[in-house]
């Protein structure tokens, strides 16, 4: 855990296939989504803590001007682990 956002530090787990560190969040539809635990300059997910959510946080996709405004304000944005997981195609089959 090098530059892991301290918000997630206690919730780090490992991807079951590639063993990379990930953090789980929920989408706005309630589906599980694995996130890279470090903020990314290419991020498009704004993550909000939601204690009532089973995963403790919700990831909302942000694009265009909203994404630019959040980045300019220093709000950390994240990416889905599916972007870097070498086994992402296996997960899409499930």
N, CA, C and O atoms as a Tinker XYZ file with bonds, in Angstrom:
   376  protein
     1  N      0.837000   -1.181000    0.000000    73     2
     2  CA     0.000000    0.000000    0.000000    64     1     3
     3  C      0.883000    1.246000    0.000000    63     2     4     5
     4  O      1.220000    1.770000    1.062000    81     3
     5  N      1.246000    1.704000   -1.150000    73     3     6
     6  CA     2.138000    2.845000   -1.228000    64     5     7
     7  C      1.391000    4.168000   -1.111000    63     6     8     9
     8  O      1.442000    4.814000   -0.065000    81     7
     9  N      0.711000    4.571000   -2.149000    73     7    10
    10  CA     0.023000    5.858000   -2.161000    64     9    11
    11  C     -1.479000    5.704000   -2.007000    63    10    12    13
    12  O     -2.234000    6.544000   -2.497000    81    11
    13  N     -1.922000    4.672000   -1.349000    73    11    14
    14  CA    -3.343000    4.411000   -1.210000    64    13    15
    15  C     -4.011000    5.533000   -0.430000    63    14    16    17
    16  O     -3.526000    5.957000    0.619000    81    15
    17  N     -5.125000    6.002000   -0.959000    73    15    18
    18  CA    -5.907000    7.031000   -0.290000    64    17    19
    19  C     -6.262000    6.526000    1.107000    63    18    20    21
    20  O     -6.793000    5.425000    1.253000    81    19
    21  N     -5.976000    7.315000    2.116000    73    19    22
    22  CA    -6.220000    6.892000    3.497000    64    21    23
    23  C     -7.696000    6.647000    3.781000    63    22    24    25
    24  O     -8.034000    5.957000    4.743000    81    23
    25  N     -8.577000    7.205000    2.955000    73    23    26
    26  CA   -10.005000    6.934000    3.089000    64    25    27
    27  C    -10.274000    5.448000    2.930000    63    26    28    29
    28  O    -11.197000    4.910000    3.542000    81    27
    29  N     -9.471000    4.783000    2.108000    73    27    30
    30  CA    -9.684000    3.383000    1.790000    64    29    31
    31  C     -8.736000    2.441000    2.526000    63    30    32    33
    32  O     -8.872000    1.223000    2.414000    81    31
    33  N     -7.804000    2.969000    3.256000    73    31    34
    34  CA    -6.706000    2.157000    3.800000    64    33    35
    35  C     -7.168000    0.918000    4.550000    63    34    36    37
    36  O     -6.520000   -0.125000    4.456000    81    35
    37  N     -8.250000    0.996000    5.281000    73    35    38
    38  CA    -8.704000   -0.162000    6.056000    64    37    39
    39  C     -9.587000   -1.100000    5.250000    63    38    40    41
    40  O     -9.946000   -2.176000    5.729000    81    39
    41  N     -9.944000   -0.702000    4.023000    73    39    42
    42  CA   -10.858000   -1.509000    3.210000    64    41    43
    43  C    -10.186000   -2.183000    2.017000    63    42    44    45
    44  O    -10.868000   -2.712000    1.139000    81    43
    45  N     -8.881000   -2.168000    1.980000    73    43    46
    46  CA    -8.149000   -2.762000    0.862000    64    45    47
    47  C     -8.327000   -4.275000    0.879000    63    46    48    49
    48  O     -8.227000   -4.923000    1.921000    81    47
    49  N     -8.589000   -4.810000   -0.289000    73    47    50
    50  CA    -8.635000   -6.253000   -0.461000    64    49    51
    51  C     -7.868000   -6.575000   -1.738000    63    50    52    53
    52  O     -7.276000   -5.677000   -2.337000    81    51
    53  N     -7.864000   -7.803000   -2.158000    73    51    54
    54  CA    -7.129000   -8.202000   -3.363000    64    53    55
    55  C     -8.101000   -8.719000   -4.411000    63    54    56    57
    56  O     -9.086000   -9.385000   -4.092000    81    55
    57  N     -7.809000   -8.403000   -5.668000    73    55    58
    58  CA    -8.560000   -8.960000   -6.788000    64    57    59
    59  C     -8.381000  -10.476000   -6.742000    63    58    60    61
    60  O     -7.268000  -10.965000   -6.545000    81    59
    61  N     -9.458000  -11.208000   -6.920000    73    59    62
    62  CA    -9.375000  -12.663000   -6.812000    64    61    63
    63  C     -8.584000  -13.313000   -7.947000    63    62    64    65
    64  O     -8.142000  -14.455000   -7.817000    81    63
    65  N     -8.403000  -12.601000   -9.052000    73    63    66
    66  CA    -7.656000  -13.223000  -10.147000    64    65    67
    67  C     -6.248000  -12.675000  -10.299000    63    66    68    69
    68  O     -5.300000  -13.455000  -10.385000    81    67
    69  N     -6.080000  -11.354000  -10.337000    73    67    70
    70  CA    -4.726000  -10.817000  -10.559000    64    69    71
    71  C     -4.008000  -10.451000   -9.258000    63    70    72    73
    72  O     -2.814000  -10.153000   -9.273000    81    71
    73  N     -4.720000  -10.472000   -8.150000    73    71    74
    74  CA    -4.172000  -10.231000   -6.808000    64    73    75
    75  C     -3.740000   -8.786000   -6.563000    63    74    76    77
    76  O     -3.048000   -8.516000   -5.582000    81    75
    77  N     -4.130000   -7.860000   -7.425000    73    75    78
    78  CA    -3.833000   -6.440000   -7.199000    64    77    79
    79  C     -4.719000   -5.912000   -6.074000    63    78    80    81
    80  O     -5.798000   -6.446000   -5.815000    81    79
    81  N     -4.254000   -4.865000   -5.416000    73    79    82
    82  CA    -5.056000   -4.237000   -4.371000    64    81    83
    83  C     -6.238000   -3.516000   -5.010000    63    82    84    85
    84  O     -6.090000   -2.818000   -6.013000    81    83
    85  N     -7.416000   -3.698000   -4.410000    73    83    86
    86  CA    -8.630000   -3.037000   -4.875000    64    85    87
    87  C     -9.456000   -2.597000   -3.671000    63    86    88    89
    88  O     -9.204000   -3.002000   -2.537000    81    87
    89  N    -10.437000   -1.765000   -3.949000    73    87    90
    90  CA   -11.430000   -1.348000   -2.967000    64    89    91
    91  C    -12.786000   -1.509000   -3.637000    63    90    92    93
    92  O    -12.941000   -1.183000   -4.814000    81    91
    93  N    -13.761000   -2.007000   -2.901000    73    91    94
    94  CA   -15.101000   -2.195000   -3.459000    64    93    95
    95  C    -15.970000   -0.977000   -3.190000    63    94    96    97
    96  O    -15.887000   -0.348000   -2.136000    81    95
    97  N    -16.802000   -0.664000   -4.169000    73    95    98
    98  CA   -17.814000    0.377000   -4.033000    64    97    99
    99  C    -19.084000   -0.151000   -4.687000    63    98   100   101
   100  O    -19.084000   -1.220000   -5.298000    81    99
   101  N    -20.150000    0.600000   -4.552000    73    99   102
   102  CA   -21.392000    0.283000   -5.244000    64   101   103
   103  C    -21.610000    1.315000   -6.333000    63   102   104   105
   104  O    -21.192000    2.466000   -6.208000    81   103
   105  N    -22.265000    0.895000   -7.399000    73   103   106
   106  CA   -22.680000    1.850000   -8.422000    64   105   107
   107  C    -24.001000    2.465000   -7.970000    63   106   108   109
   108  O    -24.557000    2.073000   -6.943000    81   107
   109  N    -24.495000    3.417000   -8.731000    73   107   110
   110  CA   -25.784000    4.023000   -8.382000    64   109   111
   111  C    -26.930000    3.026000   -8.527000    63   110   112   113
   112  O    -28.017000    3.248000   -7.994000    81   111
   113  N    -26.694000    1.929000   -9.246000    73   111   114
   114  CA   -27.705000    0.878000   -9.381000    64   113   115
   115  C    -27.547000   -0.218000   -8.331000    63   114   116   117
   116  O    -28.308000   -1.186000   -8.311000    81   115
   117  N    -26.548000   -0.057000   -7.455000    73   115   118
   118  CA   -26.337000   -1.026000   -6.392000    64   117   119
   119  C    -25.425000   -2.185000   -6.744000    63   118   120   121
   120  O    -25.233000   -3.087000   -5.928000    81   119
   121  N    -24.861000   -2.180000   -7.939000    73   119   122
   122  CA   -23.939000   -3.243000   -8.332000    64   121   123
   123  C    -22.557000   -2.993000   -7.731000    63   122   124   125
   124  O    -22.171000   -1.849000   -7.492000    81   123
   125  N    -21.828000   -4.064000   -7.494000    73   123   126
   126  CA   -20.472000   -3.950000   -6.976000    64   125   127
   127  C    -19.523000   -3.543000   -8.094000    63   126   128   129
   128  O    -19.643000   -4.012000   -9.226000    81   127
   129  N    -18.573000   -2.661000   -7.765000    73   127   130
   130  CA   -17.546000   -2.256000   -8.726000    64   129   131
   131  C    -16.206000   -2.190000   -8.003000    63   130   132   133
   132  O    -16.088000   -1.523000   -6.975000    81   131
   133  N    -15.191000   -2.880000   -8.535000    73   131   134
   134  CA   -13.864000   -2.804000   -7.925000    64   133   135
   135  C    -13.146000   -1.546000   -8.412000    63   134   136   137
   136  O    -13.177000   -1.226000   -9.600000    81   135
   137  N    -12.507000   -0.845000   -7.496000    73   135   138
   138  CA   -11.791000    0.382000   -7.825000    64   137   139
   139  C    -10.308000    0.228000   -7.547000    63   138   140   141
   140  O     -9.902000   -0.516000   -6.655000    81   139
   141  N     -9.513000    0.937000   -8.317000    73   139   142
   142  CA    -8.114000    1.092000   -7.958000    64   141   143
   143  C     -8.100000    1.948000   -6.694000    63   142   144   145
   144  O     -8.820000    2.945000   -6.638000    81   143
   145  N     -7.314000    1.601000   -5.682000    73   143   146
   146  CA    -7.371000    2.326000   -4.415000    64   145   147
   147  C     -6.674000    3.686000   -4.415000    63   146   148   149
   148  O     -6.794000    4.446000   -3.455000    81   147
   149  N     -5.952000    3.990000   -5.484000    73   147   150
   150  CA    -5.256000    5.278000   -5.560000    64   149   151
   151  C     -5.989000    6.209000   -6.520000    63   150   152   153
   152  O     -6.457000    5.766000   -7.569000    81   151
   153  N     -6.097000    7.486000   -6.177000    73   151   154
   154  CA    -6.700000    8.436000   -7.122000    64   153   155
   155  C     -5.903000    8.441000   -8.426000    63   154   156   157
   156  O     -4.705000    8.155000   -8.447000    81   155
   157  N     -6.601000    8.772000   -9.507000    73   155   158
   158  CA    -5.961000    8.777000  -10.817000    64   157   159
   159  C     -6.231000   10.090000  -11.545000    63   158   160   161
   160  O     -7.350000   10.601000  -11.494000    81   159
   161  N     -5.223000   10.647000  -12.222000    73   159   162
   162  CA    -5.466000   11.849000  -13.025000    64   161   163
   163  C     -6.429000   11.561000  -14.175000    63   162   164   165
   164  O     -7.010000   12.485000  -14.745000    81   163
   165  N     -6.601000   10.290000  -14.514000    73   163   166
   166  CA    -7.537000    9.888000  -15.567000    64   165   167
   167  C     -8.863000    9.395000  -14.999000    63   166   168   169
   168  O     -9.699000    8.864000  -15.731000    81   167
   169  N     -9.054000    9.572000  -13.695000    73   167   170
   170  CA   -10.251000    9.058000  -13.039000    64   169   171
   171  C    -11.540000    9.652000  -13.576000    63   170   172   173
   172  O    -11.590000   10.809000  -13.993000    81   171
   173  N    -12.581000    8.832000  -13.554000    73   171   174
   174  CA   -13.913000    9.300000  -13.935000    64   173   175
   175  C    -14.969000    8.860000  -12.928000    63   174   176   177
   176  O    -16.166000    8.901000  -13.214000    81   175
   177  N    -14.516000    8.437000  -11.744000    73   175   178
   178  CA   -15.434000    8.017000  -10.696000    64   177   179
   179  C    -15.232000    8.885000   -9.460000    63   178   180   181
   180  O    -14.138000    8.957000   -8.901000    81   179
   181  N    -16.305000    9.536000   -9.052000    73   179   182
   182  CA   -16.307000   10.309000   -7.811000    64   181   183
   183  C    -16.885000    9.386000   -6.749000    63   182   184   185
   184  O    -17.982000    8.852000   -6.915000    81   183
   185  N    -16.162000    9.202000   -5.679000    73   183   186
   186  CA   -16.548000    8.228000   -4.658000    64   185   187
   187  C    -17.018000    8.952000   -3.405000    63   186   188   189
   188  O    -16.309000    9.782000   -2.837000    81   187
   189  N    -18.237000    8.613000   -2.991000    73   187   190
   190  CA   -18.846000    9.217000   -1.807000    64   189   191
   191  C    -18.993000    8.174000   -0.711000    63   190   192   193
   192  O    -19.403000    7.046000   -0.987000    81   191
   193  N    -18.668000    8.528000    0.524000    73   191   194
   194  CA   -18.933000    7.590000    1.624000    64   193   195
   195  C    -20.439000    7.534000    1.885000    63   194   196   197
   196  O    -21.108000    8.563000    1.983000    81   195
   197  N    -20.948000    6.323000    1.994000    73   195   198
   198  CA   -22.362000    6.104000    2.299000    64   197   199
   199  C    -22.424000    4.963000    3.312000    63   198   200   201
   200  O    -22.469000    3.794000    2.928000    81   199
   201  N    -22.427000    5.295000    4.599000    73   199   202
   202  CA   -22.380000    4.252000    5.627000    64   201   203
   203  C    -23.489000    3.208000    5.508000    63   202   204   205
   204  O    -23.285000    2.055000    5.885000    81   203
   205  N    -24.659000    3.590000    4.990000    73   203   206
   206  CA   -25.766000    2.640000    4.871000    64   205   207
   207  C    -25.569000    1.651000    3.717000    63   206   208   209
   208  O    -26.245000    0.624000    3.658000    81   207
   209  N    -24.655000    1.956000    2.810000    73   207   210
   210  CA   -24.389000    1.061000    1.681000    64   209   211
   211  C    -23.593000   -0.137000    2.177000    63   210   212   213
   212  O    -22.720000    0.024000    3.029000    81   211
   213  N    -23.871000   -1.343000    1.665000    73   211   214
   214  CA   -23.127000   -2.525000    2.128000    64   213   215
   215  C    -21.616000   -2.426000    1.931000    63   214   216   217
   216  O    -20.855000   -3.054000    2.668000    81   215
   217  N    -21.173000   -1.644000    0.946000    73   215   218
   218  CA   -19.735000   -1.498000    0.694000    64   217   219
   219  C    -19.181000   -0.205000    1.291000    63   218   220   221
   220  O    -17.977000    0.046000    1.229000    81   219
   221  N    -20.058000    0.609000    1.866000    73   219   222
   222  CA   -19.619000    1.817000    2.553000    64   221   223
   223  C    -19.366000    3.020000    1.679000    63   222   224   225
   224  O    -19.036000    4.097000    2.176000    81   223
   225  N    -19.521000    2.844000    0.353000    73   223   226
   226  CA   -19.263000    3.963000   -0.558000    64   225   227
   227  C    -19.981000    3.727000   -1.881000    63   226   228   229
   228  O    -20.266000    2.592000   -2.264000    81   227
   229  N    -20.265000    4.828000   -2.566000    73   227   230
   230  CA   -20.875000    4.767000   -3.895000    64   229   231
   231  C    -19.969000    5.486000   -4.878000    63   230   232   233
   232  O    -19.472000    6.576000   -4.595000    81   231
   233  N    -19.757000    4.878000   -6.024000    73   231   234
   234  CA   -18.950000    5.461000   -7.095000    64   233   235
   235  C    -19.886000    5.963000   -8.187000    63   234   236   237
   236  O    -20.693000    5.210000   -8.731000    81   235
   237  N    -19.762000    7.247000   -8.493000    73   235   238
   238  CA   -20.610000    7.872000   -9.501000    64   237   239
   239  C    -19.741000    8.315000  -10.667000    63   238   240   241
   240  O    -18.724000    8.984000  -10.478000    81   239
   241  N    -20.147000    7.940000  -11.868000    73   239   242
   242  CA   -19.411000    8.333000  -13.075000    64   241   243
   243  C    -19.596000    9.830000  -13.305000    63   242   244   245
   244  O    -20.712000   10.348000  -13.277000    81   243
   245  N    -18.481000   10.507000  -13.532000    73   243   246
   246  CA   -18.521000   11.939000  -13.849000    64   245   247
   247  C    -17.788000   12.151000  -15.171000    63   246   248   249
   248  O    -16.761000   11.526000  -15.434000    81   247
   249  N    -18.326000   13.031000  -15.985000    73   247   250
   250  CA   -17.734000   13.281000  -17.293000    64   249   251
   251  C    -17.688000   14.781000  -17.573000    63   250   252   253
   252  O    -18.318000   15.587000  -16.888000    81   251
   253  N    -16.939000   15.113000  -18.576000    73   251   254
   254  CA   -16.860000   16.456000  -19.142000    64   253   255
   255  C    -16.645000   17.550000  -18.107000    63   254   256   257
   256  O    -15.689000   17.492000  -17.334000    81   255
   257  N    -17.525000   18.548000  -18.084000    73   255   258
   258  CA   -17.307000   19.718000  -17.229000    64   257   259
   259  C    -17.364000   19.365000  -15.745000    63   258   260   261
   260  O    -16.647000   19.968000  -14.945000    81   259
   261  N    -18.191000   18.410000  -15.365000    73   259   262
   262  CA   -18.270000   18.000000  -13.957000    64   261   263
   263  C    -16.942000   17.375000  -13.528000    63   262   264   265
   264  O    -16.429000   17.672000  -12.449000    81   263
   265  N    -16.400000   16.521000  -14.366000    73   263   266
   266  CA   -15.116000   15.884000  -14.068000    64   265   267
   267  C    -14.025000   16.940000  -13.952000    63   266   268   269
   268  O    -13.219000   16.908000  -13.022000    81   267
   269  N    -14.001000   17.869000  -14.889000    73   267   270
   270  CA   -12.990000   18.927000  -14.882000    64   269   271
   271  C    -13.107000   19.791000  -13.627000    63   270   272   273
   272  O    -12.094000   20.157000  -13.031000    81   271
   273  N    -14.332000   20.117000  -13.225000    73   271   274
   274  CA   -14.541000   20.941000  -12.035000    64   273   275
   275  C    -14.076000   20.216000  -10.775000    63   274   276   277
   276  O    -13.439000   20.824000   -9.915000    81   275
   277  N    -14.383000   18.937000  -10.656000    73   275   278
   278  CA   -13.956000   18.165000   -9.480000    64   277   279
   279  C    -12.427000   18.060000   -9.436000    63   278   280   281
   280  O    -11.813000   18.223000   -8.382000    81   279
   281  N    -11.837000   17.790000  -10.579000    73   279   282
   282  CA   -10.373000   17.697000  -10.632000    64   281   283
   283  C     -9.732000   19.033000  -10.270000    63   282   284   285
   284  O     -8.749000   19.073000   -9.530000    81   283
   285  N    -10.287000   20.125000  -10.790000    73   283   286
   286  CA    -9.754000   21.463000  -10.486000    64   285   287
   287  C     -9.885000   21.798000   -9.007000    63   286   288   289
   288  O     -9.059000   22.526000   -8.456000    81   287
   289  N    -10.917000   21.271000   -8.365000    73   287   290
   290  CA   -11.139000   21.515000   -6.942000    64   289   291
   291  C    -10.298000   20.590000   -6.058000    63   290   292   293
   292  O    -10.343000   20.683000   -4.831000    81   291
   293  N     -9.536000   19.703000   -6.687000    73   291   294
   294  CA    -8.687000   18.795000   -5.913000    64   293   295
   295  C     -9.419000   17.587000   -5.366000    63   294   296   297
   296  O     -8.893000   16.890000   -4.499000    81   295
   297  N    -10.623000   17.325000   -5.853000    73   295   298
   298  CA   -11.376000   16.145000   -5.422000    64   297   299
   299  C    -10.764000   14.922000   -6.092000    63   298   300   301
   300  O    -10.660000   14.893000   -7.318000    81   299
   301  N    -10.357000   13.915000   -5.332000    73   299   302
   302  CA    -9.756000   12.738000   -5.954000    64   301   303
   303  C    -10.784000   11.966000   -6.776000    63   302   304   305
   304  O    -11.917000   11.757000   -6.343000    81   303
   305  N    -10.372000   11.555000   -7.949000    73   303   306
   306  CA   -11.205000   10.729000   -8.822000    64   305   307
   307  C    -10.504000    9.393000   -9.014000    63   306   308   309
   308  O     -9.277000    9.305000   -8.982000    81   307
   309  N    -11.300000    8.364000   -9.213000    73   307   310
   310  CA   -10.784000    7.000000   -9.257000    64   309   311
   311  C    -11.168000    6.325000  -10.564000    63   310   312   313
   312  O    -12.026000    6.809000  -11.301000    81   311
   313  N    -10.520000    5.198000  -10.838000    73   311   314
   314  CA   -10.855000    4.390000  -12.009000    64   313   315
   315  C    -11.238000    2.990000  -11.558000    63   314   316   317
   316  O    -10.836000    2.521000  -10.492000    81   315
   317  N    -12.019000    2.346000  -12.393000    73   315   318
   318  CA   -12.396000    0.964000  -12.140000    64   317   319
   319  C    -11.176000    0.065000  -12.292000    63   318   320   321
   320  O    -10.332000    0.299000  -13.157000    81   319
   321  N    -11.083000   -0.940000  -11.473000    73   319   322
   322  CA    -9.995000   -1.918000  -11.589000    64   321   323
   323  C    -10.088000   -2.681000  -12.911000    63   322   324   325
   324  O     -9.090000   -3.232000  -13.375000    81   323
   325  N    -11.271000   -2.718000  -13.519000    73   323   326
   326  CA   -11.417000   -3.419000  -14.794000    64   325   327
   327  C    -10.520000   -2.824000  -15.884000    63   326   328   329
   328  O    -10.222000   -3.498000  -16.870000    81   327
   329  N    -10.090000   -1.579000  -15.720000    73   327   330
   330  CA    -9.214000   -0.961000  -16.717000    64   329   331
   331  C     -7.803000   -1.543000  -16.695000    63   330   332   333
   332  O     -7.130000   -1.575000  -17.725000    81   331
   333  N     -7.356000   -1.998000  -15.538000    73   331   334
   334  CA    -5.990000   -2.505000  -15.436000    64   333   335
   335  C     -5.892000   -4.008000  -15.190000    63   334   336   337
   336  O     -4.814000   -4.588000  -15.323000    81   335
   337  N     -6.993000   -4.635000  -14.838000    73   335   338
   338  CA    -6.949000   -6.069000  -14.520000    64   337   339
   339  C     -6.724000   -6.883000  -15.792000    63   338   340   341
   340  O     -7.500000   -6.777000  -16.741000    81   339
   341  N     -5.672000   -7.691000  -15.817000    73   339   342
   342  CA    -5.431000   -8.520000  -16.995000    64   341   343
   343  C     -6.500000   -9.592000  -17.185000    63   342   344   345
   344  O     -6.592000  -10.204000  -18.250000    81   343
   345  N     -7.301000   -9.816000  -16.156000    73   343   346
   346  CA    -8.344000  -10.842000  -16.203000    64   345   347
   347  C     -9.746000  -10.241000  -16.322000    63   346   348   349
   348  O    -10.733000  -10.925000  -16.050000    81   347
   349  N     -9.845000   -8.983000  -16.722000    73   347   350
   350  CA   -11.145000   -8.301000  -16.781000    64   349   351
   351  C    -12.150000   -9.042000  -17.662000    63   350   352   353
   352  O    -13.337000   -9.093000  -17.341000    81   351
   353  N    -11.685000   -9.611000  -18.761000    73   351   354
   354  CA   -12.592000  -10.314000  -19.654000    64   353   355
   355  C    -13.268000  -11.491000  -18.961000    63   354   356   357
   356  O    -14.428000  -11.792000  -19.241000    81   355
   357  N    -12.560000  -12.149000  -18.069000    73   355   358
   358  CA   -13.151000  -13.261000  -17.319000    64   357   359
   359  C    -14.296000  -12.771000  -16.431000    63   358   360   361
   360  O    -15.310000  -13.454000  -16.287000    81   359
   361  N    -14.136000  -11.614000  -15.851000    73   359   362
   362  CA   -15.183000  -11.072000  -14.979000    64   361   363
   363  C    -16.418000  -10.649000  -15.774000    63   362   364   365
   364  O    -17.536000  -10.728000  -15.265000    81   363
   365  N    -16.227000  -10.203000  -17.008000    73   363   366
   366  CA   -17.365000   -9.785000  -17.829000    64   365   367
   367  C    -18.272000  -10.959000  -18.169000    63   366   368   369
   368  O    -19.460000  -10.774000  -18.432000    81   367
   369  N    -17.713000  -12.169000  -18.165000    73   367   370
   370  CA   -18.490000  -13.360000  -18.500000    64   369   371
   371  C    -19.437000  -13.759000  -17.372000    63   370   372   373
   372  O    -20.380000  -14.519000  -17.596000    81   371
   373  N    -19.197000  -13.257000  -16.166000    73   371   374
   374  CA   -19.989000  -13.686000  -15.010000    64   373   375
   375  C    -21.269000  -12.905000  -14.880000    63   374   376
   376  O    -22.048000  -13.145000  -13.957000    81   375
